[in-house]
């Protein structure tokens, strides 16, 4: 898959991550999920801090066509690669951009043999999307479990939040 349209997020572009994510989150409305968290909500602040750390480590990328329309933020939890966020503006959804961002994350995680994430089950562009890309529901480690608890405390439909793992296929 072509990833030539991916580029690193610069520290002065962190606000754009939030703008892209806010737009992408509007798509959840079709599934009865509404994200109405204030900018100063502890969950929002923690998320922004993780995305900043990802960008500073060189693990946050924009998908550009030519302007940024999506991004991926990667990090580590429990010492394992963690796909913190994938967001694509709604106007650019269903064009393979999200898939390209996840495939990049999978390639990035190759040396570690696996990649973890949290998401919603049942929302087509969440759990089922990741399943098509080889992820399976799996029990999280302590740090990922704490992240999942934070998400369940702050986000709608907490009972639908799950953790998933992608295992790098053996050669």
N, C-alpha and C positions, 0 to 999 in steps of 0.2 A: 504494500500500500504506500502510495506517495505521501511523504511527510515533508516535502520541500516548502510547504506553506506554513510550517511551524517555526516560531522564533521565540527566544527567551523573553520573559517579562522583565522589564527594567524597573528598578525601585520607584521611579517617578510615575509609574503606570498602575500602581496598586489600586487606585480608585476605579479604574476601568474594569478590574476583576469584579468588583461589587456591582457595577452597572450591568455587566454581561450576566452575572448570576441573578440579579433582581429581575431582569427581563426573562431569563430562562425559567425562573420559578413561577411566573404567571401561568405557564402551561399546566401546572398542578391543579389549577382551578377546575379543569375539566374532570378531575378525579376527586373533587370535594375537599381538596387540601389547600389551605390558604396560609401563607407565611407573612404574618403581620408583626414581625419583630422590629423594635426600634433600633436605630443605629448604635445606641449606647447599651443595648441589652448585653449581658455578659456572654451569651452564646455567640452573638454577632461579633463582639470584640475578640473573643477567643478564635473564632474562625478567621477573622482578618489577620490576627497575629500568626496563625499557621500558614496562611497564604503568603504573608510577607516573608516568613522564614523559608518557605519553599522557593520564593523568587530569589532571595539572597543567596541560597545554596545552588541556584541555577537549575532548580527542579520544577519551575513553573513556566509553562509555554503558552503562547497565544497561537490560535489558528487564524491566519490572516488571508483575506480574499479581496483586495489586498489589505484592508483594515482589519483589526482584530474583531472576530465574531464569536469566538469561543476560547476556552482555556482549559488547561489541566494543571492541577497543583498536586505535587507528589511529596512524600516524606517518609518517615519511618515511625512505626509504633511497635512496641514489643521487639525492637530490633529487626523488624521485617518491613519490606516495602509496603507503603500504604498509599492508595489512590484517594487523596483527600477530597478532591472535587473535580468534576467535569461539568462544564456548563457551555451551552451553545445558545446564542440568541434565537428566539422563536422564528424569526424570518429566515434563518439559515438551517433550521432543523430538518431532519430526514434527507440530508444530502451527503451523508457519510463523514461529516466532520467529527461528530462524537465518537464514531467508530475509530477514526484515525487517531484521535487523542487517546483512546483506551489502548489501541494497539501500540502506540508509542510507550504508554505506561507499562504494558506487558513486556516490551523489549527492554525497557529500562530496568525492569526487575529480574531479567534473565540470570545475572550472577547469583541471585539469592534463591532462585527456584520457585518463588511464589509471590503473589501480590494480593493484598487485602483491601477491602473497602466496606463501607456501610451504605445502605440504600433503603428504599421502600420496596417491599415485595408487592407484586401485583400491578404496579404502575408500569405500563408498557415500556417506557423509556428508562426504567430503573431495573428492578430485579429480572424481568424477562429479557431485557436487552443484554444485561451482563451474562445471563445464562447462555444466550446464543454465542457469546464470546468466550465461553469456557469456564465461567465462574460457577461455584457451587456454594450453597449456604453452609457455613461452618461456624463452630463455636470460637469466639474470640479469645485472645490472650488478655492479661490484666489491663494493659493500657488501652487496647481497642475496646474492651468491655467498658472501661470508664468513659471513653468517647461516646460509645453507644448509649450509655446512661445519660450523658449530657444532652445528646440529641433527643432522646425520649422525653427528657424533662422540658425541653424548649420547643420542639417541633410538633406539629399536629399529627394525629394518628400514631402515637408512640408504639402501640402494639404491632404496627406494620414495619417498624425499623428492624433491619436484619444486618448481619455481617456475612460477607462472602469472601471466598478465597479462590484465586486462580493458581493452579499448580502448573509450572512449566512442564510441558510434555517431555518425557525421556526420549533421547535420541537413539 
